[in-house]
Amino acid sequence: MIRKFLLIVFLAVGFAFAPHEYFVSVTEAEYNEEAQTFQMTIKFIGHDLEKALTEAGVPELNLGTDNELNLADKYILDYINKTFQINVNDKVLMLKMVGKEVGNDDFIYCYIETDKIRKPKNISFENSMLTEVFLAQENIVYLTINSKKESFSFNKEKQSETLNIE
């Protein structure tokens, strides 16, 4: 009986930490006309983001723990700035980290805001987040602007997209 119980516990723990078969990030971006900024939430699978950062030479961040590195937000924002870019009206927008949350579900939510920009006429996205580590990585961007919704999908082969508003 005890052997059966231990086997069940061992299998349950093993499956809990098994690698997953999907690799995805989701970005929700909305243009705030009043603030004249894009406000975004980028949702990562936590251990995927940490693996990409570690492979880029960043020290272990221990996100969401009492031992979280003080510079964690800086390292994450640096990574996002290297792998995600918004170009509006032929101007590259600077990204600022407003905050982040580490969920109990191993998701990391990064809250990002851009520089001020007048009403966008065209928008280009470049998104290669995590594709240097995971060949099957998919990055989805949901954009809301002028009450219109658009969505884009990026991966290792397709890393840019342009939208003309007017």
C-alpha positions in Angstrom: 0.0 0.0 0.0 2.8 2.4 0.9 4.7 1.6 -2.3 1.6 2.3 -4.4 1.1 5.7 -2.5 4.8 6.6 -3.0 4.6 5.7 -6.7 1.5 7.9 -7.2 3.2 10.8 -5.3 6.4 10.3 -7.4 4.5 10.3 -10.7 2.4 13.4 -9.7 5.5 15.4 -8.8 7.2 14.3 -11.9 4.4 15.4 -14.2 4.1 18.7 -12.3 7.6 19.6 -13.4 7.5 18.0 -16.8 8.4 20.3 -19.7 5.4 21.6 -21.6 4.8 21.3 -25.3 3.6 24.8 -26.0 5.7 28.0 -25.9 3.6 31.2 -26.1 3.7 34.8 -24.9 0.7 37.0 -25.1 0.9 40.8 -25.4 -2.2 43.0 -25.0 -1.5 46.5 -26.3 -3.9 49.4 -26.2 -3.5 53.0 -27.4 -4.7 55.4 -24.7 -5.7 58.5 -26.5 -5.9 60.6 -23.4 -2.4 59.7 -22.2 -1.1 59.4 -25.8 0.7 56.2 -24.9 0.5 52.5 -25.6 -0.2 50.5 -22.4 0.7 46.8 -22.6 0.6 43.7 -20.6 3.0 41.0 -21.7 2.3 37.5 -20.3 5.1 35.0 -20.2 5.4 31.5 -18.9 7.7 32.2 -16.0 10.3 29.4 -16.3 10.5 30.1 -20.1 11.4 33.7 -19.5 13.9 32.8 -16.8 15.5 30.2 -19.1 15.9 32.8 -21.9 17.4 35.3 -19.4 19.8 32.8 -18.0 20.9 31.8 -21.4 21.5 35.5 -22.2 23.9 35.6 -19.2 21.6 37.1 -16.6 22.0 35.8 -13.1 19.2 33.7 -11.7 16.3 36.1 -10.8 14.2 33.8 -8.5 11.1 35.6 -9.6 8.2 35.7 -7.2 10.3 34.5 -4.2 11.7 36.2 -1.2 15.1 35.9 -2.9 14.1 37.8 -6.0 17.1 39.7 -7.4 16.8 43.5 -6.8 17.5 44.2 -10.5 15.0 41.7 -11.8 12.7 44.3 -13.4 15.7 45.9 -15.1 16.9 42.6 -16.6 13.4 41.8 -17.8 12.9 45.2 -19.4 16.3 45.0 -21.0 15.4 41.7 -22.5 12.0 43.0 -23.7 13.6 46.0 -25.3 16.0 43.7 -27.2 13.3 41.4 -28.5 10.2 43.5 -28.8 9.9 46.9 -30.5 7.0 49.2 -31.5 7.6 51.7 -34.3 4.8 54.3 -34.6 4.8 57.0 -37.3 8.4 56.0 -38.2 9.5 56.5 -34.5 10.8 53.7 -32.3 9.0 54.0 -29.0 10.8 53.6 -25.7 9.3 51.0 -23.3 9.1 51.5 -19.6 8.3 48.9 -17.0 5.4 50.1 -14.9 5.4 46.9 -12.8 5.1 43.1 -12.9 3.2 40.3 -11.2 4.3 36.7 -10.7 1.2 34.5 -10.6 0.8 31.2 -8.7 0.2 29.7 -12.1 3.8 30.3 -13.3 2.8 33.2 -15.4 4.6 36.5 -15.3 2.7 39.6 -16.2 4.8 42.6 -17.2 3.1 46.0 -17.4 4.7 48.3 -20.0 4.1 51.8 -21.1 5.6 53.7 -24.1 6.7 57.2 -24.6 4.0 59.7 -25.7 3.1 59.6 -29.3 0.5 61.5 -31.3 -2.3 59.6 -32.9 -0.7 56.7 -34.8 -1.0 56.5 -38.5 1.1 53.3 -38.9 2.4 50.8 -36.5 5.2 48.2 -36.9 5.9 45.5 -34.4 9.0 43.4 -34.1 8.7 40.5 -31.8 11.3 37.8 -31.3 10.8 37.2 -27.6 12.0 33.7 -26.5 12.5 32.5 -30.1 16.3 32.3 -29.5 15.6 29.6 -26.9 12.4 27.9 -28.1 12.1 27.1 -31.8 8.3 26.5 -31.5 7.8 29.8 -29.6 4.7 31.8 -30.7 4.2 35.4 -29.7 0.7 36.8 -30.0 -0.1 40.5 -29.9 -3.6 41.8 -29.5 -3.8 45.5 -30.4 -6.7 47.9 -29.6 -6.6 51.3 -31.2 -9.4 53.6 -32.1 -11.9 51.0 -30.8 -10.6 48.6 -33.4 -9.0 45.3 -32.5 -6.3 43.6 -34.4 -4.2 40.5 -33.7 -0.8 39.4 -34.9 1.2 36.2 -34.5 5.0 36.1 -34.5 7.4 33.2 -34.4 11.0 32.3 -35.3 10.3 32.8 -39.1 7.9 35.8 -38.9 9.1 38.5 -36.5 7.6 41.7 -37.9 4.2 43.1 -38.9 3.0 46.5 -40.0 -0.4 48.0 -39.7 -1.6 51.2 -41.5 -4.3 53.0 -39.5 -5.4 55.6 -41.9 
